[in-house]
Amino acid sequence: MGQKFVCNCNGTMPLDAKALGVTMHNSLCRQEVGSFLKGLDNPESIVVACTQEASLFSELANQAEKPLIAPLKFVNIREVAGWTQEAKTSGPKIAALLALSEMPEAEAVPVVNYESQGRLLILGPGAQAIPWAQKLQTSLDVSVLCTEPGELPLARDYPIYSGVVSKLDGYLGKFTVTWEAKNPIDLEMCTRCGACLEACPENAIDLSFQIDLNKCKTHRSCVTACASIGAISFDREERERTSEFDLVLDLRQNPAMRMSQTPQGYFAPGSDPLEQALIMYQLLEMVGEFEKPKYFAYNDKLCAHGRNGKVGCSACIDVCSTGAIGSLFKNGQGTVEVNPNLCMGCGACSAVCPSGAMRYNYPSVSHQGKELKTIASVFNAEAAKHNLDLAPSLLLHNFKAGTQMIDGLGRSAHILPKQFEGLPAFLVPYGIEHIASTGLELWLGTLSYGFAEVILLLSGDEDPAYRDALINQVKLANSILNAYGFEDRIQLLMAESQADLSSLSKSMGNLRQRGSLKPICTPASFGLSNQKRETLEAVLEHLQKQAKTRLPEAGAPLPKNSLLGGLKINRDACTLCMSCVGSCPEGALLDNVDEPILSFIEKQCVQCGICVQTCPENALGLDPRLQSVEQRKQKQTLNETQAFHCISCGKPFGTAKMVDLMLAKLGAHSAFSGAAMDRLKMCGDCRVVDMVKKEL
């Protein structure tokens, strides 16, 4: 156990030091700072229950004579517990948060590298782009692409182009921009001598050195004046230009990249001068080598994207707002390809992936499972010790936006308690990198550990695709709970923006009036696995044992987006050609080497639908449902028939239904007329032998 420094912040929190089992300070960051300094000499880890003064304590630790051996961690108990209307009963929550802070850090993940030499492209109206280029040219390698003409500077200190952008993609250190130079004057060749201005009889050329084609007639005096330079051509064939840059500053009203999370190195502040000025400081800092976490792990062997040239699941591609995920087919096998430099770490791809091929890794589900298990066990133990009728509810939120909202609400609830409601005593906040990164295996796993419910706080700045994905996943999770007889225990709390504390306060007030819910099951002992399907199966088995209602024999229906389910088959249409078996990427469909039997293991099915698309008879359909764990593990027969034996050698070579179908379709063909009809009843070898005999 490490050292805990809990500050009661000038006595503003009704905390019970004895119940918490800690030494309480009232002014740890001021008069009592000596206690903290003394603790720095101890080799044990240090947890400071104050995030407001984290910078101060970190600086004191850095200035200490002895370097820290164990880590220095911070946890917030003030805004989330001590400054709420239920501070007196928030002991279990505080104990759980302190226990969480003492847990080991997640394992390090691989990093993604960027390298920027400061090659900046400023694109937009010349009147805006050129002044910024003038300011930045001494610090960055600047180029300007004028999408609208603007007065050019006298000195040629940096390249200036004109044209319309046709393509822009890439990321920090590797942007590729393609544009079409539509104006007759090529600014790359123009020396700005002014001869064309003097020669033009229509005054169609100004100090932007671009021709106003609405004024221009057919004199072409400018072409003659520029003959020695050759910068003006009305018949230029090669208009497309392409170049690479490290950074892009897009000043247009309609920027090229409109996704919620743009790539590193791309900035689109719009026309607001203040926003533009703020971006300039960021640009100056983006020269050198950088790295970020590789947020995901991808296992192509589990992927159900494609097989036999057919596209099945494309959930990760559809939900990705950064364009980081693309489809890749090779030799008929379909996988997805992720560009780690474009990935911004939202994790929505892992949340919607039915097979677990795409896995969020920052941190892993197994690490989150250990932390959540600790929170639940400590909370419940403390509540029982003090005879509090409380069970923990989990509030999932983004580290940055969510923490800001929760802290702001806690502060408001403390200062204006009649206007704002803080977090209820049973609601435990848990920060994650991005709210879209968790899925139903973690939510249901959380319930299996003794949490009463899971609430996801959306701060309003999420991409619409992420919100839609979460809404669908929450609906699916609650449908699974309903199938076992439990009420909905997963919900979304959607704020309009980070500043929307009023609606957040109202939600907290509603939760406080409702009170703590009872857990739906006794706490599970298993750990959450990084394998999505493995975790889900363990959770479903645990929930099934304590279900309030028994699942129907045919299974309980689930929403269309379900990753669980079976198959419907039209046995009359199915010829048992086994095309579906070869197309199934998960091994859920099986054939039989001895006789024509099509089998199915529901546990393996991820509802990707490739088999449905592959079936030549359109005999298959998806059946999203939840069957019992035992049923889903069993191999069931979807269809079977008698084998057809070769009339020559007796070897089975197909099904009776398939041969009948072949006879009906090919019987009228001249090659199989008369006695040759028997060839259709022969295996391939005997058919060839028979044809050779007839020719001889």
Phi and psi in degrees as a GROMACS rama.xvg file:
@    title "Ramachandran Plot"
@    xaxis  label "Phi"
@    yaxis  label "Psi"
@TYPE xy
-90.0766  -171.739  GLY-2
-88.2292  138.909  GLN-3
-119.072  127.209  LYS-4
-114.233  106.52  PHE-5
-108.693  122.923  VAL-6
-108.258  130.087  CYS-7
-87.0261  10.5841  ASN-8
49.9877  64.791  CYS-9
62.7189  29.4048  ASN-10
72.8359  21.8702  GLY-11
-86.7607  -3.14684  THR-12
-118.712  131.511  MET-13
-79.0561  67.9208  PRO-14
-95.9385  144.76  LEU-15
-103.425  100.43  ASP-16
-60.9812  -38.5256  ALA-17
-66.2238  -42.4253  LYS-18
-65.8173  -36.0548  ALA-19
-79.5615  -17.7299  LEU-20
71.3726  34.9889  GLY-21
-134.883  161.735  VAL-22
-84.0845  129.486  THR-23
-98.7813  136.014  MET-24
-115.627  151.54  HIS-25
-106.061  -23.0836  ASN-26
-147.012  59.4666  SER-27
-61.8847  -31.743  LEU-28
-86.5643  -1.14133  CYS-29
-127.893  -102.568  ARG-30
-63.0004  -30.7698  GLN-31
-99.1038  18.2075  GLU-32
-63.2493  -21.43  VAL-33
-59.7882  -33.4073  GLY-34
-62.791  -40.7469  SER-35
-66.5655  -43.8539  PHE-36
-61.6374  -38.181  LEU-37
-65.1786  -36.8978  LYS-38
-66.3027  -22.9448  GLY-39
-65.5176  -22.3176  LEU-40
-77.5647  -12.6346  ASP-41
-84.9817  136.612  ASN-42
-73.0089  -7.75502  PRO-43
-76.2224  159.073  GLU-44
-65.4863  156.192  SER-45
-123.251  130.141  ILE-46
-117.594  121.908  VAL-47
-108.013  120.034  VAL-48
-84.1445  63.3872  ALA-49
-163.927  118.878  CYS-50
-98.4561  -19.0529  THR-51
-62.4729  -40.5104  GLN-52
-103.233  27.6696  GLU-53
-59.6891  -39.3095  ALA-54
-62.8543  -41.7692  SER-55
-63.5313  -50.1166  LEU-56
-64.8666  -36.5605  PHE-57
-64.4855  -41.3907  SER-58
-65.5199  -40.8325  GLU-59
-62.3096  -38.9959  LEU-60
-66.3991  -38.0529  ALA-61
-68.9983  -28.8521  ASN-62
-89.1683  -4.37762  GLN-63
-65.0225  153.379  ALA-64
-64.7827  -40.3004  GLU-65
-98.7919  131.872  LYS-66
-68.6434  147.148  PRO-67
-64.7619  132.592  LEU-68
-90.5465  -47.337  ILE-69
-96.4454  158.522  ALA-70
-69.8046  153.533  PRO-71
-104.705  121.196  LEU-72
-122.823  158.459  LYS-73
-129.171  145.322  PHE-74
-140.823  141.301  VAL-75
-97.0864  116.116  ASN-76
-114.289  -13.2567  ILE-77
-70.8953  -61.3888  ARG-78
-70.7958  -27.792  GLU-79
-94.7705  -11.2973  VAL-80
-143.808  -56.115  ALA-81
-70.1526  -25.9285  GLY-82
-105.745  32.6926  TRP-83
-114.099  168.592  THR-84
-67.3365  -18.4166  GLN-85
-113.529  34.9236  GLU-86
-59.1173  -36.7755  ALA-87
-66.2999  -24.4732  LYS-88
-108.49  15.7528  THR-89
-92.4946  12.8487  SER-90
-55.7553  -48.2936  GLY-91
-59.0935  -37.8414  PRO-92
-64.8123  -46.1904  LYS-93
-62.3297  -42.6287  ILE-94
-61.275  -40.538  ALA-95
-65.9512  -41.0638  ALA-96
-67.5324  -38.1353  LEU-97
-65.5989  -40.0755  LEU-98
-65.2187  -38.5601  ALA-99
-62.3865  -40.363  LEU-100
-65.6673  -21.1318  SER-101
-88.7458  -6.06852  GLU-102
-74.1666  153.427  MET-103
-61.5854  150.809  PRO-104
-67.9198  157.431  GLU-105
-66.8129  153.034  ALA-106
-62.8843  144.927  GLU-107
-64.311  145.552  ALA-108
-109.659  161.242  VAL-109
-59.6534  158.97  PRO-110
-113.52  157.254  VAL-111
-110.425  130.971  VAL-112
-103.007  146.446  ASN-113
-129.403  149.007  TYR-114
-137.089  123.549  GLU-115
-122.942  129.135  SER-116
-98.1977  3.60323  GLN-117
86.1582  19.0294  GLY-118
-78.422  103.082  ARG-119
-105.254  130.696  LEU-120
-105.795  123.034  LEU-121
-103.6  118.556  ILE-122
-123.246  140.486  LEU-123
151.612  -170.431  GLY-124
-57.818  136.685  PRO-125
-57.1309  -35.2843  GLY-126
-63.0432  -25.0124  ALA-127
-99.2216  -40.4162  GLN-128
-69.9195  -42.0055  ALA-129
-67.1239  -43.074  ILE-130
-58.7686  -39.2378  PRO-131
-68.7506  -35.7538  TRP-132
-62.352  -39.2815  ALA-133
-60.004  -37.4888  GLN-134
-77.0059  -33.2257  LYS-135
-95.5132  -11.4032  LEU-136
-62.204  -27.2613  GLN-137
-78.6982  -16.4903  THR-138
-109.477  -25.9181  SER-139
-129.939  159.123  LEU-140
-84.3329  91.0604  ASP-141
-92.8472  141.471  VAL-142
-132.332  151.204  SER-143
-124.592  134.079  VAL-144
-117.155  106.05  LEU-145
-81.2474  113.753  CYS-146
-85.7016  -15.6774  THR-147
-136.49  142.405  GLU-148
-59.929  147.253  PRO-149
-149.533  153.903  GLY-150
-62.3235  127.656  GLU-151
-85.3869  146.738  LEU-152
-69.6527  158.555  PRO-153
-67.8108  -41.5745  LEU-154
-86.0266  143.841  ALA-155
-95.2918  69.9337  ARG-156
-82.4746  -17.7004  ASP-157
-155.799  156.093  TYR-158
-67.65  137.801  PRO-159
-127.56  126.202  ILE-160
-117.592  167.942  TYR-161
-136.294  149.874  SER-162
154.847  -172.103  GLY-163
-117.812  126.647  VAL-164
-69.9137  128.28  VAL-165
-107.051  -22.6232  SER-166
-156.602  135.838  LYS-167
-145.809  117.441  LEU-168
-149.09  170.358  ASP-169
122.555  -159.207  GLY-170
-159.298  178.553  TYR-171
-48.2375  121.715  LEU-172
88.8326  -8.40211  GLY-173
-153.868  56.3397  LYS-174
-90.2009  139.651  PHE-175
-118.76  125.204  THR-176
-122.509  129.682  VAL-177
-119.185  132.587  THR-178
-139.815  161.552  TRP-179
-112.392  120.338  GLU-180
-82.1734  100.975  ALA-181
-92.0105  -21.0225  LYS-182
-81.5482  144.144  ASN-183
-60.403  -26.5469  PRO-184
-90.3155  120.365  ILE-185
-88.0584  109.72  ASP-186
-67.1646  -19.3285  LEU-187
-71.593  -28.0456  GLU-188
-98.2373  -24.0136  MET-189
-62.5277  132.076  CYS-190
-95.2402  -2.52268  THR-191
60.5123  36.5016  ARG-192
-74.075  -24.1507  CYS-193
90.4647  1.44687  GLY-194
-61.4091  -36.6902  ALA-195
-67.46  -35.2052  CYS-196
-63.3331  -43.21  LEU-197
-68.4602  -34.427  GLU-198
-80.0125  -26.1499  ALA-199
-70.8336  117.96  CYS-200
-75.9162  -17.5744  PRO-201
-98.2847  1.17611  GLU-202
53.3698  41.9067  ASN-203
-87.2359  -3.08355  ALA-204
-120.9  132.865  ILE-205
-124.024  -162.39  ASP-206
-73.113  0.106898  LEU-207
-82.8208  -9.79691  SER-208
52.9242  43.5585  PHE-209
-130.643  145.042  GLN-210
-89.8827  126.744  ILE-211
-78.1251  100.687  ASP-212
-67.8947  -16.3036  LEU-213
-73.5646  -28.9665  ASN-214
-90.0967  -29.6011  LYS-215
-65.3636  133.469  CYS-216
-102.493  -144.215  LYS-217
-114.819  20.7356  THR-218
-67.2103  -40.2586  HIS-219
59.1308  29.9112  ARG-220
-65.1854  -31.3051  SER-221
-64.7388  -36.3649  CYS-222
-63.6017  -41.9731  VAL-223
-65.0679  -41.12  THR-224
-66.0667  -28.3796  ALA-225
-101.66  16.2823  CYS-226
-57.0764  -40.7367  ALA-227
-70.4518  -25.2987  SER-228
-94.2692  -40.8615  ILE-229
75.5259  29.1598  GLY-230
-83.6804  -13.3005  ALA-231
-113.355  126.151  ILE-232
-150.366  125.308  SER-233
-88.065  -6.26562  PHE-234
-121.879  28.0155  ASP-235
-66.0657  129.678  ARG-236
-89.2379  -42.6142  GLU-237
-86.7897  93.4938  GLU-238
-100.89  -20.5367  ARG-239
-84.4331  132.353  GLU-240
-125.894  146.062  ARG-241
-137.045  138.822  THR-242
-151.43  163.704  SER-243
-114.015  146.046  GLU-244
-141.955  161.992  PHE-245
-91.2415  -32.5685  ASP-246
-134.921  149.837  LEU-247
-133.467  125.72  VAL-248
-111.196  108.928  LEU-249
-102.21  109.405  ASP-250
-99.6587  9.862  LEU-251
-76.8412  156.748  ARG-252
-66.9081  -34.1846  GLN-253
-115.927  87.3374  ASN-254
-66.2985  160.624  PRO-255
-68.8515  -39.5771  ALA-256
-107.275  111.219  MET-257
-111.075  8.63044  ARG-258
-68.7229  160.857  MET-259
-66.1899  -32.3002  SER-260
-122.155  100.238  GLN-261
-78.1979  159.858  THR-262
-62.8023  155.431  PRO-263
-57.4213  135.604  GLN-264
92.5805  -5.72394  GLY-265
-107.859  127.841  TYR-266
-129.867  132.853  PHE-267
-134.947  78.4214  ALA-268
-77.3597  -6.91744  PRO-269
77.5646  -157.981  GLY-270
-95.4156  -0.819278  SER-271
-70.233  117.417  ASP-272
-58.711  -36.611  PRO-273
-66.3762  -45.9306  LEU-274
-61.3619  -40.1616  GLU-275
-62.4676  -42.6832  GLN-276
-63.6566  -39.7863  ALA-277
-64.4203  -36.4089  LEU-278
-66.4572  -34.5808  ILE-279
-57.9991  -39.2318  MET-280
-65.1787  -36.2851  TYR-281
-67.3876  -39.3275  GLN-282
-60.0519  -41.2321  LEU-283
-65.1285  -22.7651  LEU-284
-91.1201  -3.61757  GLU-285
-103.002  49.1322  MET-286
-124.645  125.339  VAL-287
131.385  -156.685  GLY-288
-106.524  135.76  GLU-289
-134.084  162.487  PHE-290
-147.456  157.389  GLU-291
-143.948  164.489  LYS-292
-67.2658  149.005  PRO-293
-86.8799  104.286  LYS-294
-72.1479  -22.4607  TYR-295
-121.348  162.598  PHE-296
-132.355  133.75  ALA-297
-123.996  129.989  TYR-298
-115.644  102.772  ASN-299
-65.4594  -21.3183  ASP-300
-70.0352  -22.3351  LYS-301
-95.5413  -9.12536  LEU-302
-70.2015  134.945  CYS-303
-109.667  30.5752  ALA-304
-69.9512  -42.0622  HIS-305
-161.808  156.523  GLY-306
-160.55  141.754  ARG-307
54.5793  34.693  ASN-308
78.638  2.73747  GLY-309
-103.371  141.386  LYS-310
-91.9373  126.68  VAL-311
-104.586  -98.5329  GLY-312
-82.2271  130.938  CYS-313
-131.678  27.9635  SER-314
-59.2224  -42.7287  ALA-315
-68.3155  -37.3023  CYS-316
-66.3261  -42.1119  ILE-317
-66.9285  -34.1832  ASP-318
-89.1312  -20.1913  VAL-319
-69.1635  120.562  CYS-320
-91.5951  -8.12737  SER-321
-100.104  -2.59472  THR-322
70.6341  24.151  GLY-323
-81.4864  -17.023  ALA-324
-114.482  131.149  ILE-325
-133.522  165.626  GLY-326
-87.8597  140.55  SER-327
-137.05  120.101  LEU-328
-117.134  133.21  PHE-329
-145.418  122.342  LYS-330
55.449  37.2723  ASN-331
83.1243  -12.9775  GLY-332
-92.4478  124.582  GLN-333
-101.056  131.231  GLY-334
-133.802  178.807  THR-335
-112.82  154.602  VAL-336
-122.047  127.145  GLU-337
-112.379  127.906  VAL-338
-90.2194  105.799  ASN-339
-63.7582  -23.6652  PRO-340
-72.2992  -27.5265  ASN-341
-88.8786  -22.2195  LEU-342
-65.1953  128.034  CYS-343
-106.068  7.73088  MET-344
82.53  23.5726  GLY-345
-71.3173  -31.3776  CYS-346
77.0856  4.93619  GLY-347
-62.1791  -29.5931  ALA-348
-60.2767  -40.0503  CYS-349
-72.4908  -33.6531  SER-350
-64.7018  -36.0712  ALA-351
-96.0222  -10.8013  VAL-352
-66.8668  122.002  CYS-353
-78.6553  -23.8341  PRO-354
-97.4197  -18.4666  SER-355
88.107  9.49116  GLY-356
-65.2618  -35.0187  ALA-357
-101.316  119.888  MET-358
-126.696  132.905  ARG-359
-77.6003  138.751  TYR-360
-127.101  13.0283  ASN-361
-134.52  75.6026  TYR-362
-90.6014  -175.779  PRO-363
-77.7191  162.475  SER-364
-63.2224  -36.2084  VAL-365
-63.4452  -38.9139  SER-366
-68.1625  -44.4435  HIS-367
-61.5032  -37.734  GLN-368
-61.1019  -41.2912  GLY-369
-63.5067  -41.5486  LYS-370
-66.9739  -43.8606  GLU-371
-67.4134  -35.6841  LEU-372
-63.2553  -40.3822  LYS-373
-65.6781  -45.4591  THR-374
-56.7572  -48.3767  ILE-375
-64.4447  -45.3262  ALA-376
-67.1706  -41.9931  SER-377
-67.3047  -44.086  VAL-378
-59.2354  -50.9698  PHE-379
-65.3795  -36.1763  ASN-380
-66.5438  -43.088  ALA-381
-67.4251  -39.5632  GLU-382
-63.4702  -41.1677  ALA-383
-67.4233  -38.6614  ALA-384
-61.1152  -36.6125  LYS-385
-105.069  15.7585  HIS-386
55.3886  41.9132  ASN-387
-98.8517  127.215  LEU-388
-82.7696  69.5748  ASP-389
-130.786  140.796  LEU-390
-125.623  143.136  ALA-391
-73.7999  140.918  PRO-392
-111.4  145.07  SER-393
-102.233  130.289  LEU-394
-109.643  102.688  LEU-395
-83.2915  135.037  LEU-396
-152.969  158.877  HIS-397
-65.2573  141.897  ASN-398
-54.5115  -50.4373  PHE-399
-80.0676  -66.8389  LYS-400
-65.262  -44.7616  ALA-401
-65.4322  -41.9325  GLY-402
-62.0612  -40.9757  THR-403
-61.1487  -42.3866  GLN-404
-66.7376  -45.5003  MET-405
-66.3137  -42.4789  ILE-406
-63.9674  -41.8389  ASP-407
-63.0938  -39.3415  GLY-408
-67.0834  -41.6483  LEU-409
-62.6475  -41.5219  GLY-410
-65.5614  -42.8964  ARG-411
-65.3268  -38.8745  SER-412
-65.8343  -29.8228  ALA-413
-76.3944  -42.9793  HIS-414
-82.1401  -38.2431  ILE-415
-124.216  67.136  LEU-416
-63.4083  -21.1787  PRO-417
-82.7757  -15.4379  LYS-418
-105.751  -25.9933  GLN-419
-129.893  142.008  PHE-420
-105.905  128.979  GLU-421
-83.0596  -175.308  GLY-422
-68.0268  136.166  LEU-423
-61.5208  160.226  PRO-424
-62.9779  -25.848  ALA-425
-90.546  -6.50473  PHE-426
-95.0731  115.05  LEU-427
-105.253  118.43  VAL-428
-76.818  144.368  PRO-429
-141.382  111.459  TYR-430
-83.6129  139.292  GLY-431
-131.666  164.431  ILE-432
-60.1364  -44.7902  GLU-433
-148.518  138.1  HIS-434
-64.148  -24.1028  ILE-435
-83.0266  -2.28415  ALA-436
-82.8071  -12.6704  SER-437
-102.142  152.514  THR-438
-131.306  -172.108  GLY-439
-66.2844  -24.6066  LEU-440
-65.9016  -36.5997  GLU-441
-75.0635  -40.7955  LEU-442
-63.0648  -48.6737  TRP-443
-68.9589  -33.8111  LEU-444
-63.586  -37.6146  GLY-445
-61.9445  -42.5402  THR-446
-64.3472  -35.5239  LEU-447
-69.6399  -17.8801  SER-448
-87.2797  -2.44148  TYR-449
112.472  2.06265  GLY-450
-73.3941  146.951  PHE-451
-85.0792  -28.38  ALA-452
-161.966  166.347  GLU-453
-127.601  125.136  VAL-454
-117.852  127.379  ILE-455
-102.417  120.397  LEU-456
-92.9081  116.122  LEU-457
-101.598  128.599  LEU-458
-90.3473  -1.37704  SER-459
99.0607  -13.0421  GLY-460
-102.261  11.8393  ASP-461
-75.5117  150.258  GLU-462
-62.8819  141.111  ASP-463
-54.1542  -33.3886  PRO-464
-63.9587  -35.4678  ALA-465
-68.6264  -41.5474  TYR-466
-62.3107  -45.0275  ARG-467
-61.4521  -41.839  ASP-468
-63.1141  -43.0718  ALA-469
-66.4537  -39.5353  LEU-470
-59.5553  -44.6836  ILE-471
-66.7134  -40.807  ASN-472
-68.3262  -38.3537  GLN-473
-64.889  -40.9099  VAL-474
-61.0781  -41.8727  LYS-475
-65.1885  -45.7384  LEU-476
-60.2605  -43.5876  ALA-477
-69.069  -31.8213  ASN-478
-64.6562  -37.6988  SER-479
-65.2508  -44.1221  ILE-480
-62.1919  -42.6238  LEU-481
-61.9361  -35.0148  ASN-482
-62.321  -30.0072  ALA-483
-89.9634  1.01592  TYR-484
93.4471  6.96444  GLY-485
-91.9703  151.433  PHE-486
-78.9521  170.835  GLU-487
-58.0883  131.23  ASP-488
-129.188  4.35167  ARG-489
-118.142  127.647  ILE-490
-143.188  156.099  GLN-491
-102.99  137.567  LEU-492
-116.679  104.371  LEU-493
-105.516  111.282  MET-494
-89.9002  158.41  ALA-495
-79.2377  -30.7315  GLU-496
-162.306  173.615  SER-497
-64.1409  -26.1425  GLN-498
-85.1904  -1.84129  ALA-499
-81.9146  68.87  ASP-500
-78.8261  -22.9094  LEU-501
-64.3728  -47.4999  SER-502
-68.5363  -34.7365  SER-503
-65.0352  -42.0934  LEU-504
-62.4207  -41.7061  SER-505
-61.9464  -41.8755  LYS-506
-63.7747  -41.0094  SER-507
-64.535  -38.5642  MET-508
-62.8562  -40.8608  GLY-509
-64.1539  -40.2265  ASN-510
-66.2043  -40.4419  LEU-511
-65.672  -40.9972  ARG-512
-66.7091  -37.0188  GLN-513
-68.0159  -40.4939  ARG-514
90.8043  174.657  GLY-515
-69.5228  140.951  SER-516
-90.6748  162.524  LEU-517
-86.4122  143.277  LYS-518
-60.729  152.146  PRO-519
-84.6856  -12.8846  ILE-520
-155.552  166.618  CYS-521
-72.1607  149.841  THR-522
-60.9831  136.86  PRO-523
-82.6361  157.091  ALA-524
-102.747  -16.769  SER-525
-73.1051  159.593  PHE-526
-97.4096  154.179  GLY-527
-78.9553  134.569  LEU-528
-94.2825  156.812  SER-529
-72.9936  -14.0292  ASN-530
-85.96  113.538  GLN-531
-56.6529  -48.7587  LYS-532
-67.1914  -35.1106  ARG-533
-64.7753  -45.1453  GLU-534
-62.3585  -45.3706  THR-535
-62.5047  -41.3414  LEU-536
-63.5984  -40.9354  GLU-537
-64.5957  -41.2854  ALA-538
-66.2922  -44.2907  VAL-539
-63.0626  -38.9461  LEU-540
-64.6484  -39.5554  GLU-541
-66.8958  -43.3012  HIS-542
-66.9952  -37.78  LEU-543
-63.3444  -36.2617  GLN-544
-63.917  -27.6188  LYS-545
-116.539  21.1053  GLN-546
-64.9441  148.342  ALA-547
-80.989  -29.0291  LYS-548
-129.597  155.1  THR-549
-86.3057  140.449  ARG-550
-68.431  142.516  LEU-551
-60.8423  153.845  PRO-552
-58.9479  -37.4982  GLU-553
-84.6091  -1.35498  ALA-554
93.3351  152.336  GLY-555
-88.2936  132.945  ALA-556
-66.2553  145.055  PRO-557
-124.37  163.426  LEU-558
-61.004  163.619  PRO-559
-62.5646  -28.0823  LYS-560
-82.9138  11.5603  ASN-561
-63.2963  143.849  SER-562
-96.265  2.72256  LEU-563
-117.645  142.974  LEU-564
159.56  177.74  GLY-565
-118.643  -158.454  GLY-566
-129.538  140.787  LEU-567
-97.7338  140.331  LYS-568
-134.453  137.045  ILE-569
-93.453  98.2223  ASN-570
-65.3379  -28.7089  ARG-571
-68.9295  -34.7351  ASP-572
-82.9535  -29.027  ALA-573
-71.0043  129.061  CYS-574
-102.607  5.4541  THR-575
55.9369  43.4899  LEU-576
-72.6673  -16.2188  CYS-577
69.033  19.0074  MET-578
-61.0878  -35.7463  SER-579
-64.8021  -34.9548  CYS-580
-63.5543  -44.7624  VAL-581
-68.7091  -23.0069  GLY-582
-89.4546  -20.1013  SER-583
-68.926  118.444  CYS-584
-79.6783  -10.9214  PRO-585
-110.731  -0.129571  GLU-586
72.3117  24.8562  GLY-587
-79.0545  -28.0878  ALA-588
-102.779  135.606  LEU-589
-133.852  146.168  LEU-590
-107.34  -174.35  ASP-591
-131.687  128.285  ASN-592
-71.7462  -21.9373  VAL-593
-95.673  -30.8358  ASP-594
-151.055  156.995  GLU-595
-73.2108  90.5822  PRO-596
-131.823  128.199  ILE-597
-102.184  119.215  LEU-598
-114.598  164.673  SER-599
-148.652  133.73  PHE-600
-114.245  109.04  ILE-601
-65.7639  -30.8444  GLU-602
-59.0392  -31.3714  LYS-603
-82.2677  -18.5664  GLN-604
-75.4694  132.474  CYS-605
-110.053  9.07476  VAL-606
60.5031  37.7331  GLN-607
-76.4006  -26.4626  CYS-608
84.6595  6.04962  GLY-609
-63.4628  -37.5822  ILE-610
-63.1065  -37.6442  CYS-611
-63.731  -41.9929  VAL-612
-72.3233  -29.0843  GLN-613
-79.2651  -33.2916  THR-614
-56.7052  118.078  CYS-615
-70.4986  -20.3007  PRO-616
-97.9423  2.62081  GLU-617
51.94  42.3518  ASN-618
-94.0903  -7.66683  ALA-619
-111.501  151.861  LEU-620
-151.005  149.873  GLY-621
-76.319  148.254  LEU-622
-134.515  80.1001  ASP-623
-63.5921  120.193  PRO-624
-162.247  169.655  ARG-625
-123.527  112.113  LEU-626
-101.014  172.437  GLN-627
-66.2531  157.644  SER-628
-57.4805  -40.211  VAL-629
-65.3914  -42.994  GLU-630
-64.0506  -40.3114  GLN-631
-69.7966  -23.5583  ARG-632
-82.9536  -24.269  LYS-633
-76.208  146.299  GLN-634
-83.7534  121.376  LYS-635
-113.945  150.363  GLN-636
-89.5236  120.758  THR-637
-85.0503  -38.8768  LEU-638
-161.371  150.364  ASN-639
-155.459  158.92  GLU-640
-158.139  178.206  THR-641
-80.7786  143.388  GLN-642
-76.1601  148.395  ALA-643
-99.536  129.186  PHE-644
-101.708  141.2  HIS-645
-58.7031  130.102  CYS-646
-72.7734  -8.64683  ILE-647
-98.967  -53.0945  SER-648
-106.822  -12.7579  CYS-649
85.2502  1.22755  GLY-650
-76.7631  135.645  LYS-651
-71.0298  133.195  PRO-652
-136.127  6.50785  PHE-653
177.826  -172.855  GLY-654
-99.6966  155.711  THR-655
-59.9046  -39.2958  ALA-656
-65.4308  -39.5569  LYS-657
-66.6485  -41.2108  MET-658
-66.981  -40.4236  VAL-659
-60.1569  -41.1043  ASP-660
-65.6407  -40.1831  LEU-661
-66.8316  -39.3065  MET-662
-63.005  -38.8711  LEU-663
-68.251  -36.3814  ALA-664
-83.1119  -34.9536  LYS-665
-107.814  -5.43679  LEU-666
-60.2368  -28.7355  GLY-667
-83.8442  -6.72606  ALA-668
-72.8874  140.676  HIS-669
-61.3123  -29.5433  SER-670
-68.6337  -18.8664  ALA-671
-121.817  26.7574  PHE-672
-82.5523  153.95  SER-673
64.8807  -132.632  GLY-674
-67.0225  -22.9722  ALA-675
-66.9476  -12.3897  ALA-676
-58.0777  -28.3526  MET-677
-65.3211  -22.79  ASP-678
-61.8127  -30.3162  ARG-679
-68.1386  -16.2581  LEU-680
-97.7342  8.49017  LYS-681
-107.599  156.62  MET-682
-71.7806  171.842  CYS-683
-60.0517  -41.5119  GLY-684
-66.0265  -48.7266  ASP-685
-66.1691  -31.5812  CYS-686
-63.6177  -42.7199  ARG-687
-65.626  -43.3801  VAL-688
-61.1992  -42.3262  VAL-689
-64.2934  -40.0721  ASP-690
-66.5452  -39.1159  MET-691
-65.7269  -41.6327  VAL-692
-60.8691  -42.072  LYS-693
-65.9205  -35.5553  LYS-694
-70.9318  -33.4319  GLU-695
